[in-house]
């Protein structure tokens, strides 16, 4: 039975709620973005586009540099970076290791910015000639996937080569000294090897599989700030459209930021695609094929389902 006392209590609760100011939506003081030497992040950074987009929200942008994808994703996993851009393999290894990450957007590569190369005078002419050879690659990187897919296409197994897992700096030295027979590598290191060492490409990404690249964010950050992730995606997508028609500006910014030879930078910028899109069914299927390939070879500790960690981005929402 509702009594006068119940009515008075309810009235008091309503009055208290109305008198309490609404809490401002929680937001971070800064967003930490992981970068690599590839991509167009140096141009975006130089143009201050993100800084202008987030300043009205009272959010600073902090850029954190990495040599390649796996350490960048580990930084996202442990919470020292919020958002970054990597190739296809790093998220597979990270997910298999239970990293707290989410796919938030994709770039559908045309397959021209990563290749397996050999010294100019090498007797290696085809992928089949890699049998018995020592091949350098970045463990857990997109170049790792390229090498696995290339061997698969040539009818070779992982045990048919001598794997040499090396980061880009060490692999560069090994390639120049001739201590490896071939190298699976991405731009700008690929372009530098072509121009400075006259390296010869025996297969580009596009010759063996359909590659993609991804924008990745920390799972906790996505759950807590989905609107900010959408804003990051939208801003990078807009910059991607700009970059596709301003290659020289992108190249100059990249060269200024990294110290990489401008001719090498121009080469890889001209063969790059920067369009940022949501992960559609085709991209997810392609990425699942990468995951299944690694699982089959026992290169990851367990099979993974890519769709389990895909965050749905609807542009314009």
C-alpha positions in Angstrom: 0.0 0.0 0.0 1.4 3.4 -1.0 1.3 5.8 1.9 1.9 9.5 2.3 5.3 8.6 3.7 6.2 6.7 0.5 5.1 9.7 -1.6 7.2 12.1 0.4 10.3 9.9 0.1 9.9 9.6 -3.6 9.5 13.3 -4.0 12.7 13.9 -2.0 14.7 11.5 -4.2 13.5 13.2 -7.3 14.3 16.6 -5.9 17.8 15.4 -4.9 18.5 14.0 -8.4 17.4 17.2 -10.1 19.6 19.3 -7.7 22.7 17.2 -8.4 24.7 18.5 -11.4 25.2 16.0 -14.2 28.7 14.6 -14.3 30.8 15.6 -17.3 31.5 12.8 -19.7 34.8 11.2 -18.7 37.6 11.6 -21.2 41.4 11.0 -21.3 43.8 13.9 -20.9 45.7 12.5 -23.9 45.6 9.9 -26.6 48.8 8.0 -27.3 49.3 7.0 -30.9 51.9 4.4 -32.0 53.7 5.1 -35.2 56.2 3.3 -37.6 58.4 4.5 -40.4 55.9 3.4 -43.0 52.4 4.8 -43.6 51.5 8.5 -43.7 51.6 9.2 -39.9 54.5 11.6 -40.2 52.5 13.8 -42.6 49.5 13.7 -40.3 51.7 14.5 -37.4 53.3 17.4 -39.3 50.0 18.8 -40.4 48.7 18.8 -36.7 45.4 17.5 -38.0 44.7 15.3 -35.0 45.8 17.9 -32.6 43.3 20.4 -34.1 40.5 17.8 -34.1 40.9 16.9 -30.4 42.0 20.2 -28.9 38.4 21.4 -28.5 37.7 18.3 -26.4 40.6 19.2 -24.1 42.6 16.1 -25.3 46.3 16.2 -26.2 47.8 13.9 -28.8 51.1 12.1 -28.0 53.0 10.2 -30.7 55.1 7.2 -29.8 57.6 5.7 -32.3 58.2 2.0 -32.9 60.4 0.0 -35.3 57.7 -2.4 -36.3 54.3 -3.8 -35.4 54.7 -6.4 -32.7 56.3 -4.1 -30.1 53.7 -1.5 -30.9 50.9 -3.9 -30.2 52.5 -5.1 -27.0 52.5 -1.4 -25.9 48.8 -1.2 -26.7 48.2 -4.5 -24.8 49.9 -3.2 -21.6 48.2 0.2 -21.8 51.1 2.4 -22.7 49.7 3.2 -26.1 46.1 3.6 -27.1 45.9 3.4 -30.9 48.2 2.4 -33.8 48.7 1.1 -37.3 50.1 -2.3 -38.2 50.2 -4.9 -40.9 48.2 -8.2 -41.0 50.3 -10.5 -38.9 50.9 -8.6 -35.6 47.3 -8.6 -34.5 47.1 -12.4 -35.1 50.1 -13.1 -32.8 48.7 -10.6 -30.3 45.3 -12.1 -30.2 46.8 -15.6 -29.9 48.6 -14.3 -26.8 45.4 -12.9 -25.3 46.4 -9.3 -25.9 43.7 -6.8 -25.0 43.3 -5.3 -28.5 40.6 -4.5 -31.0 40.6 -4.1 -34.8 38.9 -0.7 -35.4 39.6 0.1 -39.1 41.4 -1.3 -42.1 43.4 -0.3 -45.2 43.0 -2.6 -48.1 46.6 -2.7 -49.5 47.3 -3.2 -53.2 50.2 -5.4 -52.3 53.0 -3.3 -53.7 54.7 -2.2 -50.5 56.2 -5.4 -49.2 58.2 -8.1 -51.0 60.8 -10.9 -50.7 64.1 -9.6 -52.1 67.5 -11.1 -52.9 70.9 -9.5 -53.7 71.2 -8.4 -57.3 73.6 -11.2 -58.2 71.8 -13.9 -56.3 71.1 -17.2 -58.2 67.6 -17.2 -56.6 65.1 -16.4 -59.3 61.9 -17.9 -58.1 60.1 -18.6 -54.8 61.0 -22.3 -55.3 64.6 -21.4 -55.2 64.3 -20.4 -51.5 64.5 -24.1 -50.6 67.5 -24.5 -48.3 68.2 -20.8 -48.0 68.4 -18.5 -45.0 65.6 -16.0 -45.1 65.3 -12.9 -42.9 61.9 -11.6 -41.7 60.4 -9.8 -38.7 58.9 -12.3 -36.4 55.2 -11.7 -36.0 55.3 -9.0 -38.6 53.4 -8.7 -41.9 56.6 -9.9 -43.6 56.3 -13.1 -41.6 52.9 -13.8 -43.2 54.3 -12.9 -46.7 57.1 -15.4 -46.3 54.7 -18.2 -45.1 52.2 -17.5 -47.9 55.0 -17.4 -50.5 56.4 -20.7 -49.4 52.9 -22.2 -49.4 52.4 -20.9 -53.0 55.8 -22.4 -54.1 54.9 -25.8 -52.6 57.5 -25.5 -49.9 57.2 -26.0 -46.1 58.5 -23.8 -43.3 61.1 -26.5 -42.6 62.4 -26.1 -46.2 64.1 -22.8 -45.3 66.4 -21.6 -42.5 64.3 -18.9 -40.8 66.2 -15.8 -39.6 63.9 -13.8 -37.5 65.4 -10.3 -37.3 64.1 -6.8 -36.7 64.5 -4.3 -39.7 67.8 -2.8 -38.5 69.5 -6.1 -37.9 68.0 -7.6 -41.1 69.3 -4.6 -43.1 72.9 -5.3 -41.9 72.6 -9.0 -42.5 71.3 -8.5 -46.0 74.1 -6.0 -46.9 76.7 -8.3 -45.5 75.3 -11.3 -47.3 74.7 -13.4 -44.1 71.1 -14.1 -45.3 70.1 -15.2 -48.8 66.8 -13.4 -49.0 64.7 -11.0 -47.0 60.9 -10.5 -46.6 60.5 -6.9 -45.8 58.2 -3.9 -46.1 58.6 -0.2 -47.1 60.6 2.0 -46.5 63.2 -0.7 -46.0 62.2 -2.4 -49.2 62.6 0.8 -51.2 65.9 1.5 -49.6 67.2 -1.9 -50.4 66.1 -1.5 -54.0 67.7 1.9 -54.5 70.9 1.5 -52.4 71.7 -2.2 -52.8 70.0 -2.9 -56.2 68.0 -5.6 -54.4 65.9 -7.7 -56.7 62.3 -8.5 -55.9 61.2 -12.2 -56.5 57.7 -11.7 -55.2 55.5 -8.8 -54.0 52.7 -9.3 -51.6 50.2 -9.1 -54.4 51.9 -12.1 -56.1 51.1 -14.5 -53.3 48.1 -13.2 -51.3 45.8 -10.2 -50.6 47.3 -8.2 -47.8 45.5 -5.7 -45.5 46.7 -3.3 -42.8 44.9 -2.3 -39.7 44.2 0.4 -37.2 44.3 -1.2 -33.7 43.2 0.1 -30.3 43.3 -1.1 -26.8 40.2 -3.1 -25.8 39.7 -1.1 -22.6 40.1 2.2 -24.5 37.5 1.1 -27.1 35.0 0.1 -24.4 35.5 3.3 -22.5 35.7 5.8 -25.3 34.0 4.5 -28.5 33.2 8.0 -29.7 36.8 8.9 -29.6 37.8 5.8 -31.6 35.2 6.8 -34.2 36.6 10.4 -34.3 40.2 9.0 -34.7 39.0 6.8 -37.6 37.2 9.6 -39.2 40.1 11.9 -38.9 42.6 9.4 -40.3 40.1 8.5 -43.1 40.0 12.2 -44.1 43.8 12.4 -44.0 44.0 9.3 -46.1 41.9 10.9 -48.9 44.2 14.0 -48.7 47.3 11.8 -48.8 46.2 9.9 -51.9 46.3 13.1 -53.9 49.3 14.7 -52.2 52.1 12.2 -52.6 54.9 14.7 -52.7 53.7 16.3 -49.5 53.5 12.9 -47.8 57.0 12.0 -49.0 58.6 15.2 -47.8 57.0 14.9 -44.4 58.0 11.3 -44.2 61.6 12.0 -45.1 61.8 15.0 -42.7 60.5 12.9 -39.8 62.5 9.7 -40.4 65.7 10.8 -42.2 65.0 8.2 -44.8 66.3 9.1 -48.3 63.6 11.1 -50.1 63.9 9.0 -53.3 63.2 5.8 -51.4 60.3 7.6 -49.7 58.8 8.8 -53.0 59.0 5.3 -54.3 57.0 3.7 -51.6 54.5 6.6 -51.2 53.7 6.3 -54.9 52.9 2.6 -54.5 50.9 3.0 -51.3 47.2 3.3 -50.6 46.0 5.3 -47.5 42.2 4.9 -47.7 40.9 4.0 -44.2 37.7 1.8 -44.2 35.7 -0.3 -41.8 36.4 -4.0 -41.6 34.0 -5.6 -44.0 33.3 -9.4 -44.4 36.0 -9.6 -47.1 38.7 -8.1 -44.9 37.7 -10.3 -42.0 37.8 -13.5 -44.2 41.2 -12.5 -45.5 42.6 -11.9 -42.0 41.1 -15.2 -40.8 43.0 -16.9 -43.5 46.2 -15.4 -42.2 45.3 -16.7 -38.7 44.5 -20.1 -39.9 47.8 -20.3 -41.9 49.8 -19.5 -38.7 47.8 -21.9 -36.6 48.2 -24.8 -39.1 52.0 -24.3 -38.9 52.0 -24.1 -35.1 53.5 -20.6 -35.3 50.9 -19.3 -32.8 50.0 -21.0 -29.5 46.3 -21.5 -30.4 43.8 -20.8 -33.2 42.0 -17.5 -33.1 38.7 -16.1 -34.4 39.4 -12.7 -35.9 35.8 -11.6 -35.7 35.9 -11.9 -31.9 38.0 -8.7 -31.6 36.5 -6.6 -34.4 34.9 -3.3 -33.3 32.3 -2.2 -35.7 32.8 1.3 -37.0 30.1 3.0 -39.0 31.5 6.1 -40.7 29.3 9.2 -40.2 27.8 7.8 -37.0 
